[in-house]
Amino acid sequence: MISKAHSKYIRIAPKKARLVADVLRGKRVDEALSLLPNINKKMSEYALDAIRSAYCNAKVKYPQANYGESGLYISKITVDEGPSLRRYRAATMGRASAIKKRTSHMCIELDLVPAKMQDETAKKSMKKVASKKETVKKTVKKTTQKKDLRKKTSKEEF
């Protein structure tokens, strides 16, 4: 563990908050920061703040290290239940029914990206580059074939 950040008393039910936490677990910091604005959940805003805080904690704790956002990943993220706010609502026949407004505590731990994880990301990027090259080759072949067909048909007409 390089650094840690806590967010407490978040006014979101833990069950809903864990949906976002499950998406982020194991991701690199730069991936998580680019992914979170696109998640349509309220918890994503709080998670974004916590990740930024943990990253800044790492920079302050180890100023001589130069690992950057891509050199750290979310090694542990937990969402625990906080205290529940109890509210009451009027019910039938003069009764009152209880409503629990739940809160959450979130803890994020960052660690250095292991070499195995770096190799996998490098392989993925190489595959993407290779697939792009193949698609370019295919499109070039298709366009040249279309041009050849046009030339043949135009010569046959005259």
Secondary structure, 3 states (H helix, E strand, C coil): CCEEEEEEEECCCHHHHHHHHHHHCCCEHHHHHHHHHHCCCCHHHHHHHHHHHHHHHHHHHCCCCCCCHHHEEEEEEEEEECCCEEEEEECHHHCEEEEEECCEEEEEEEEECCHHHHHHHHHHHHHHHHHHHHHHHHHHHHHHHHHHHHHHHHHHHC
